[in-house]
Amino acid sequence: MRGIQNSKFDKTVIRFVVELCHGLNILVCLEGIKTEEECQVVQPMRPNYFQGYYFGHPVGADIFERSYLLPGKVLEKLERREDG
């Protein structure tokens, strides 16, 4: 997505691909979003998912689980079950 906010060609191609995929019932993930400006450009294209450093940097599975999948009490309950 680098520089998409400055390229009419890139915007047009990406918008076309997203529309084509949606027309074929294919889910779309736009990857490589690094800035708020890039996110603002692609958001109206309505991809199903976004991915990139703008949303977060890569982390290990344990950190991902604790941060996104098992908030607060759920994690504590699971740890208690494992202990015994």
MDTraj code that builds the backbone (N, CA, C; nanometers):
import mdtraj as md
import numpy as np

residues = "MET ARG GLY ILE GLN ASN SER LYS PHE ASP LYS THR VAL ILE ARG PHE VAL VAL GLU LEU CYS HIS GLY LEU ASN ILE LEU VAL CYS LEU GLU GLY ILE LYS THR GLU GLU GLU CYS GLN VAL VAL GLN PRO MET ARG PRO ASN TYR PHE GLN GLY TYR TYR PHE GLY HIS PRO VAL GLY ALA ASP ILE PHE GLU ARG SER TYR LEU LEU PRO GLY LYS VAL LEU GLU LYS LEU GLU ARG ARG GLU ASP GLY".split()
xyz = np.array([
    [0.0807, -0.1197, 0.0000],
    [0.0000, 0.0000, 0.0000],
    [0.0851, 0.1262, 0.0000],
    [0.2146, 0.1107, 0.0087],
    [0.3018, 0.2271, 0.0202],
    [0.2755, 0.3280, -0.0915],
    [0.2441, 0.4495, -0.0508],
    [0.2247, 0.5579, -0.1452],
    [0.0929, 0.5572, -0.2194],
    [-0.0005, 0.4720, -0.1785],
    [-0.1277, 0.4631, -0.2502],
    [-0.2025, 0.5960, -0.2508],
    [-0.1824, 0.6754, -0.1468],
    [-0.2520, 0.8040, -0.1402],
    [-0.2042, 0.9002, -0.2484],
    [-0.0904, 0.8713, -0.3108],
    [-0.0350, 0.9598, -0.4132],
    [-0.0445, 0.9033, -0.5545],
    [-0.1033, 0.7864, -0.5711],
    [-0.1047, 0.7222, -0.7019],
    [-0.2468, 0.6874, -0.7463],
    [-0.2970, 0.7600, -0.8424],
    [-0.4303, 0.7308, -0.8969],
    [-0.4327, 0.5908, -0.9578],
    [-0.3242, 0.5515, -1.0248],
    [-0.3158, 0.4192, -1.0861],
    [-0.3300, 0.3097, -0.9800],
    [-0.2512, 0.3187, -0.8722],
    [-0.2562, 0.2177, -0.7667],
    [-0.3946, 0.2099, -0.7028],
    [-0.4538, 0.3252, -0.6743],
    [-0.5882, 0.3273, -0.6150],
    [-0.6886, 0.2585, -0.7060],
    [-0.6811, 0.2877, -0.8338],
    [-0.7760, 0.2309, -0.9292],
    [-0.7603, 0.0800, -0.9400],
    [-0.6374, 0.0329, -0.9493],
    [-0.6137, -0.1115, -0.9604],
    [-0.6602, -0.1841, -0.8352],
    [-0.6256, -0.1327, -0.7197],
    [-0.6654, -0.1993, -0.5951],
    [-0.8160, -0.1982, -0.5784],
    [-0.8804, -0.0861, -0.6077],
    [-1.0267, -0.0791, -0.5991],
    [-1.0907, -0.1812, -0.6941],
    [-1.0377, -0.1920, -0.8155],
    [-1.0900, -0.2879, -0.9121],
    [-1.0768, -0.4315, -0.8617],
    [-0.9610, -0.4660, -0.8075],
    [-0.9387, -0.6017, -0.7583],
    [-1.0324, -0.6330, -0.6415],
    [-1.0502, -0.5371, -0.5511],
    [-1.1417, -0.5578, -0.4377],
    [-1.2837, -0.5803, -0.4893],
    [-1.3297, -0.4975, -0.5828],
    [-1.4642, -0.5125, -0.6384],
    [-1.4801, -0.6452, -0.7116],
    [-1.3779, -0.6848, -0.7882],
    [-1.3810, -0.8118, -0.8596],
    [-1.3941, -0.9283, -0.7615],
    [-1.3128, -0.9273, -0.6572],
    [-1.3188, -1.0339, -0.5569],
    [-1.4547, -1.0386, -0.4887],
    [-1.5068, -0.9246, -0.4499],
    [-1.6385, -0.9228, -0.3854],
    [-1.7455, -0.9752, -0.4798],
    [-1.7346, -0.9403, -0.6086],
    [-1.8303, -0.9905, -0.7073],
    [-1.8257, -1.1414, -0.7212],
    [-1.7125, -1.2022, -0.6882],
    [-1.6954, -1.3473, -0.6940],
    [-1.7078, -1.4125, -0.5565],
    [-1.7546, -1.3365, -0.4591],
    [-1.7704, -1.3839, -0.3207],
    [-1.6388, -1.4313, -0.2595],
    [-1.5324, -1.3586, -0.2886],
    [-1.4006, -1.3867, -0.2311],
    [-1.3716, -1.2786, -0.1276],
    [-1.3312, -1.3213, -0.0086],
    [-1.2947, -1.2252, 0.0956],
    [-1.1627, -1.1579, 0.0599],
    [-1.1497, -1.0322, 0.0982],
    [-1.0320, -0.9529, 0.0631],
    [-0.9624, -0.9022, 0.1888],
    [-0.8304, -0.9232, 0.1951],
    [-0.7467, -0.8666, 0.3001],
    [-0.6438, -0.7765, 0.2333],
    [-0.6486, -0.6484, 0.2642],
    [-0.5479, -0.5558, 0.2129],
    [-0.4329, -0.5511, 0.3128],
    [-0.3163, -0.5898, 0.2671],
    [-0.1984, -0.5970, 0.3528],
    [-0.1035, -0.4818, 0.3246],
    [-0.0184, -0.4541, 0.4201],
    [0.0866, -0.3556, 0.4017],
    [0.0473, -0.2141, 0.4375],
    [-0.0569, -0.1984, 0.5170],
    [-0.0997, -0.0648, 0.5579],
    [-0.0104, -0.0192, 0.6725],
    [0.0629, 0.0894, 0.6475],
    [0.1599, 0.1367, 0.7469],
    [0.1248, 0.2720, 0.8065],
    [0.0363, 0.3472, 0.7421],
    [0.0061, 0.4817, 0.7911],
    [-0.1442, 0.5054, 0.7962],
    [-0.1820, 0.6048, 0.8732],
    [-0.3228, 0.6428, 0.8811],
    [-0.3736, 0.6884, 0.7453],
    [-0.2903, 0.7581, 0.6701],
    [-0.3300, 0.8076, 0.5385],
    [-0.3621, 0.6920, 0.4435],
    [-0.2788, 0.5888, 0.4446],
    [-0.3048, 0.4715, 0.3612],
    [-0.4356, 0.4044, 0.4025],
    [-0.4576, 0.3955, 0.5319],
    [-0.5813, 0.3349, 0.5820],
    [-0.7032, 0.4139, 0.5363],
    [-0.6952, 0.5451, 0.5418],
    [-0.8068, 0.6295, 0.4993],
    [-0.8365, 0.6148, 0.3503],
    [-0.7335, 0.5907, 0.2703],
    [-0.7537, 0.5740, 0.1257],
    [-0.8221, 0.4412, 0.0942],
    [-0.7804, 0.3334, 0.1611],
    [-0.8340, 0.2016, 0.1264],
    [-0.9640, 0.1674, 0.1987],
    [-0.9932, 0.2327, 0.3077],
    [-1.1145, 0.2013, 0.3838],
    [-1.2422, 0.2113, 0.3001],
    [-1.2599, 0.3155, 0.2180],
    [-1.3812, 0.3230, 0.1362],
    [-1.3930, 0.2113, 0.0315],
    [-1.2841, 0.1413, 0.0057],
    [-1.2874, 0.0296, -0.0888],
    [-1.3549, -0.0925, -0.0289],
    [-1.3755, -0.0905, 0.1015],
    [-1.4481, -0.1928, 0.1768],
    [-1.3882, -0.3327, 0.1689],
    [-1.2568, -0.3451, 0.1939],
    [-1.2024, -0.4811, 0.2042],
    [-1.2587, -0.5466, 0.3298],
    [-1.2561, -0.6772, 0.3331],
    [-1.3075, -0.7477, 0.4508],
    [-1.2128, -0.7363, 0.5693],
    [-1.0843, -0.7301, 0.5409],
    [-0.9827, -0.7244, 0.6456],
    [-0.8717, -0.6280, 0.6058],
    [-0.8026, -0.5760, 0.7075],
    [-0.6853, -0.4912, 0.6889],
    [-0.5711, -0.5541, 0.7668],
    [-0.4497, -0.5322, 0.7197],
    [-0.3338, -0.5829, 0.7926],
    [-0.2158, -0.4912, 0.7649],
    [-0.1344, -0.4695, 0.8653],
    [-0.0143, -0.3886, 0.8454],
    [0.0355, -0.3292, 0.9757],
    [0.1546, -0.2687, 0.9693],
    [0.2167, -0.2103, 1.0876],
    [0.1336, -0.0987, 1.1493],
    [0.0466, -0.0383, 1.0729],
    [-0.0395, 0.0663, 1.1289],
    [-0.1228, 0.0106, 1.2440],
    [-0.1591, -0.1155, 1.2357],
    [-0.2435, -0.1780, 1.3370],
    [-0.1624, -0.2484, 1.4447],
    [-0.0379, -0.2814, 1.4161],
    [0.0465, -0.3474, 1.5138],
    [0.1595, -0.4218, 1.4459],
    [0.2652, -0.4419, 1.5207],
    [0.3813, -0.5141, 1.4693],
    [0.3679, -0.6625, 1.5034],
    [0.4400, -0.7482, 1.4329],
    [0.4330, -0.8916, 1.4617],
    [0.4720, -0.9211, 1.6067],
    [0.4005, -1.0156, 1.6670],
    [0.4298, -1.0596, 1.8038],
    [0.4214, -1.2115, 1.8077],
    [0.4798, -1.2694, 1.9099],
    [0.4726, -1.4140, 1.9285],
    [0.3316, -1.4586, 1.9637],
    [0.3069, -1.5877, 1.9489],
    [0.1739, -1.6437, 1.9740],
    [0.1262, -1.6177, 2.1167],
    [0.2156, -1.6287, 2.2149],
    [0.1762, -1.6090, 2.3543],
    [0.1295, -1.4655, 2.3785],
    [0.2000, -1.3690, 2.3228],
    [0.1604, -1.2285, 2.3387],
    [0.0296, -1.2023, 2.2649],
    [0.0158, -1.2587, 2.1457],
    [-0.1080, -1.2407, 2.0695],
    [-0.2270, -1.2956, 2.1467],
    [-0.2129, -1.4160, 2.2013],
    [-0.3214, -1.4767, 2.2790],
    [-0.3630, -1.3877, 2.3948],
    [-0.2653, -1.3423, 2.4703],
    [-0.2956, -1.2606, 2.5880],
    [-0.3544, -1.1254, 2.5507],
    [-0.3110, -1.0692, 2.4405],
    [-0.3555, -0.9353, 2.4021],
    [-0.4896, -0.9341, 2.3300],
    [-0.5159, -1.0369, 2.2504],
    [-0.6325, -1.0305, 2.1620],
    [-0.7348, -1.1415, 2.1824],
    [-0.6919, -1.2576, 2.2279],
    [-0.7850, -1.3697, 2.2350],
    [-0.8369, -1.3999, 2.3746],
    [-0.7564, -1.3763, 2.4749],
    [-0.7936, -1.4164, 2.6100],
    [-0.7822, -1.3003, 2.7075],
    [-0.8709, -1.2052, 2.7005],
    [-0.8607, -1.0910, 2.7903],
    [-0.8955, -1.1262, 2.9349],
    [-0.8250, -1.0649, 3.0275],
    [-0.8553, -1.0657, 3.1702],
    [-0.8860, -1.1982, 3.2340],
    [-1.0051, -1.2106, 3.2856],
    [-1.0464, -1.3238, 3.3682],
    [-1.0432, -1.4559, 3.2938],
    [-1.0706, -1.4553, 3.1660],
    [-1.0705, -1.5802, 3.0908],
    [-0.9329, -1.6444, 3.0971],
    [-0.8279, -1.5654, 3.0813],
    [-0.6914, -1.6167, 3.0878],
    [-0.6612, -1.6707, 3.2269],
    [-0.7025, -1.5980, 3.3299],
    [-0.6781, -1.6433, 3.4662],
    [-0.7465, -1.7780, 3.4926],
    [-0.8690, -1.7943, 3.4464],
    [-0.9409, -1.9212, 3.4659],
    [-0.8709, -2.0359, 3.3963],
    [-0.8226, -2.0117, 3.2752],
    [-0.7528, -2.1163, 3.2026],
    [-0.6225, -2.1553, 3.2720],
    [-0.5510, -2.0592, 3.3268],
    [-0.4263, -2.0884, 3.3968],
    [-0.4540, -2.1696, 3.5232],
    [-0.5616, -2.1396, 3.5929],
    [-0.5972, -2.2154, 3.7130],
    [-0.6301, -2.3605, 3.6770],
    [-0.7002, -2.3816, 3.5664],
    [-0.7328, -2.5188, 3.5236],
    [-0.6070, -2.5965, 3.4917],
    [-0.5102, -2.5324, 3.4284],
    [-0.3856, -2.6011, 3.3921],
    [-0.3067, -2.6400, 3.5167],
    [-0.3139, -2.5571, 3.6217],
    [-0.2390, -2.5852, 3.7440],
    [-0.3020, -2.6970, 3.8253],
    [-0.4275, -2.7195, 3.8026],
    [-0.4733, -2.8263, 3.8748],
    [-0.5998, -2.8635, 3.9192],
])
top = md.Topology()
chain = top.add_chain()
for i, resn in enumerate(residues, 1):
    res = top.add_residue(resn, chain, resSeq=i)
    for name in ("N", "CA", "C"):
        top.add_atom(name, md.element.get_by_symbol(name[0]), res)
traj = md.Trajectory(xyz[None], top)
